[in-house]
Amino acid sequence: MAITAADVKKLRDATGAGMMDCKKALTENEGDFDASVDWLRAKGIAKAAKKGDRVAAEGMVAIVSEGNKGAIVEVNSETDFVAKNDKFVEFVNNVAKVVLETKISDVEELKSAAYPTGGTVEETLTNLIATIGENMNLRRAQFVEVENGSVAAYSHMNGKIGVITVLEGSAEAADTAKQIAMHVAAQNPQALNREAVSPESLAREEAVFKEQAAASGKPEAVIEKMIVGKINKFYKEVCLVEQPFIMDTDKTVAKVAEEAGCVVKEYVRFGLGEGIEKKEEDFAAEVASMTK
């Protein structure tokens, strides 16, 4: 029988499974709704989908580098306990390898990529959710590459922070790239250089500086110099290449790279769960609700 869009939507609303999974279920079961629900449940897809509204802000950041290329991914889970599960850790590390091999940075495209042990990345994640019983989410991924240079990866706090740095100019600067990656993990710069600072961020700082300078009551010419000085100080605080190098504060990061025959071309820093609104749990209220 013909499978209509309305049939697919009905099954999706009932199970929370994806559109393509619902269509496949209906096709496999000749349009039988109940059989399709059971088919999705048997595959673990419906069970996994029902967990999709839970906040997943724990998890792991995995990184891998090889020669002049590198990859970084973040996969979230609901609890730190699951983040330490061997199967979960294996999955995240394998996805990082998939990114390295395929050069895919787009998450939706990555989900459709082949997983090393068979099936797709998304199918493997769905099965993992069904097996472990906790919501998980492939949040973001990034592939980096340089034609003539060095790439280094650094993981901090057991996968809570992951950094990849790309230096251009020498393929023999892996150690320097690694040290700069450690710097990025610790200092968390906002941008690579002045050009990369967002106009909105700069405008907010300028507004504050102008107000502070105006309140000083000093002459206009002095105020202008004060503002310029504060803006330059702001750049040195937030731009990676202008920051004092954490291992030798007498040098900037740009100077350290220069001494290795390179320039810092790019960096990627993933902090686990950053930007995810975490639900605040009231433990007492949760216990009380369980006794009602």
N, C-alpha and C positions, 0 to 999 in steps of 0.2 A: 504494500500500500504506500501511497505518497506521504511523505513526512512534511508537515506544514510548519511554518514559523511559529504558529500558535501552539502546536504540539511541543515544540522545543522549549518555548517560553514557559509553558505549564510545568514541564519537567524540571526546568531550571529553578523556577520559583519554589517547587516542592523539595528539591534536594540541595540547592545552592551550588550545584556543579556547573562547570563552564559550558558555554553554548556548544562547542564542538564535541565535548564529551556527551552531552545530552543528545545531540543529533546522532552520534555513533550508537548510543544505547538504544535509541528508538529504531534505528536501522537494523541493528543486530536482533532486535526482538519484534520486528515486523509491526511496529507502532503500538505494541501492548504497553500501556502506561505502567501498570504494576510490575510487570516483568522488567521493564526498563529501570525502575527504581531499585529493584533487587539486583539488577546487573551492575548498577553504579555502586551499590553498597558492597557487593562482592568484590568489586575492583578497589574498594577503599576510597573511591572518589567522593561519594556523598558524605561519608564520615569525615573526610578531610575538610570538605567545603563548609560543614557546619561549624568548624572551629575558626573560620576565617574572620569572625568579628572580634576575636580576642586580640588584645594588644601584644604584639611581639616586638620587644625592645631589647631583649638580651641576644645572645648568639655569638657570632664569631666573624672576625675579619681575617681572610686568608690572602696571602701574597705569594707570588712566585716570580723569579726572574731567571733569565737564561740569555747570556750574551748581551745583545743590544736590545732586548725586549723584556717586558714585564707585564704582570697582570695582578689585579687586586679585586676582591669581591667581598660583599657583606651579605651574610644570610642571618636573619633574625629568628629567634625562638622566644617563647613566653618566659622561660625560666633559665637561670644560669646553670641549673642542674642538667638540663637537656643539652645545653651548650657544651658540656663536657662529655656527653655521650660519644662513644667511639664511632658509631655509625654516622652521627651528625658531623663530627669532625672530619671523617673520611669524605663525606659528601661535599662539605665546603671546600676542602683541599682539592678534590677532583674537579669541582666547578671552576676553581682558579686555573687549573691546568687546561680546561676546555677553553677558557678565555684566552690563555696564552697561545693555544694551537689555532684557534679560529679567528683571533683578533676581533672578537665581538665585544662591544661595550654596551650595546642596547639590551636592556633586560628582557624585553619581550622576544627579541630575536634569539637571545641566549637560551630562553626557556625551550625553544624548539630545536636547539642544537643536540646532536647525538651525545649521550652520556657514555663514558668508557665501558661500562658493564652491560650496555644494551638499553634500548628505549631512548627517550629524550630526557633532558635535564628536568623539565617540568613533571614528567611522569614519575621519575625517580623521587623527586621531592614530595609528590602526592602520596606515593607509597610509604615514604618515610614518615609523613604526618600521620598516616593511618596506623603505622606500626608503633610509633612512639606515643601517639595520642595527644599531641600538642601542636598548636598552630605554629607554622614556620613561613618565612617569607624571604624570597630572593630579592633583596632590596636594590642593590646597585652593583655595577661592575665597571672596570676601566682597563683598557689595554693601552700600553705605551710602547713606543719604539723610536730608536734614533739610528740614523744611517751611519754616522761616524761619532761614536761616543760610548758612554758607559751608563748602564742601568743598574740600580741597586734597590733591594727591598729590605725593609726592617719591620719586624713585628714586636710590639711592646705589650706588656701585661697579659701574656697568654692570649693574644688575639683581640684585645680590647681596642688597640690602636694599630693600624697598618699604614705604612708609608712606602711609596716608590719615588725615587728621584732619578731624573734624567739629566746627565751632563753631556754636552756636545763639544767635540773637539779632540777627544782622545779615548781610545778603547782600553787604555791602561789605567783608567782612573776609578776603578771599581771601589777601592778602599775609601777614596774621598767621597764618592757617591754614597757609600754606606754611612759614613760619618755625618754627612749632610742630612741623610734620611733620619738619623738619630736626633739631630738638631730639630728637624721638622716635627718629630713626634713630641719632643719636649716643649717647643716654643709655639707650636700651632700658628704659624703665620697666616694672615688673611689673604695675602696675594703674593705672586711671584715677584712683581716689581711695581713701580709707580703706575705704569700704564694699565696694569691689571686691577688696580683698586677701583671698586665700583664708584660711579659718580655720586650715587646716593650716600654712600658711606663718607666720602670726602666732603660732600655738602653739609652733612650733619656736624662733622668735626669743625668745619670752617665757621658755621653758625655759632657754635659754642665758643670758639676762639675769639671771634669778633665781639661777642658779648662780654667775655672776660676782659679783653683789651680795652673796650669802651669804658668799662667800669673803673679802669685804672686812672682815668682822668688825665692821661698823658697826651702830648701833642699828636696830631694826626700822622705825621711822618714817623714818629716813634711807634705808634699803634700798628702801622703797616708793617714795620720791621718785626714787631712782636708776633704778628699773625703769620708772617712768612717763616719765622723761626719755629713756631709751634707746629706748623704744617710739616716742615722738614723733620721735626722730631717724631711726629705721627708716622710719617713714611718709614723712618728707621725702626719704629716699633712693630709695624704690621707687614712690611715687605720683606720677604725671605732674603733676597740678595743684599739688603741693607742692614739686616740684623747682625749684631755682634755674634760671631761664631761661638757656640756654647762651650767648645773645647779650647778656645783661645780667643778671649773677648777683645784682644787687641786688633783682631782682624774681622772684617765682615765676611759673610758667607760668600759673596762674590769674589773677594780676594783669595779665599781658600780655594775656590774652584779655579781661579786664574793661575794660581801657583801649580795646579795640577794640569795646566794646559787646556782648561775647559771653561765653558760658561754654563750656568744653570739654565737649562732649556725648559724644564717642566717638573712639577712635583704633584703627587696625589696623596692626600691624607684622608683616611676614613677613620673616624672615631665611632666606635660601636654605639648605635642607638641615638646618635646626635640628631636633633630635630624631631625625634619621635615623641609625641606627647604620651607620657606614661601615666597609667591609671594609679591613683593613690589608693592603696588598700587599707581599709579600717578593719584590722584583725578581730577586734572585739565584736564589731557589728557582724562580721562574717560568721563567727562562732555562734553568736546569738541567733542568727537567721537559720542556722543548721539545727537548732534545738526546737524550733517552732513546729 
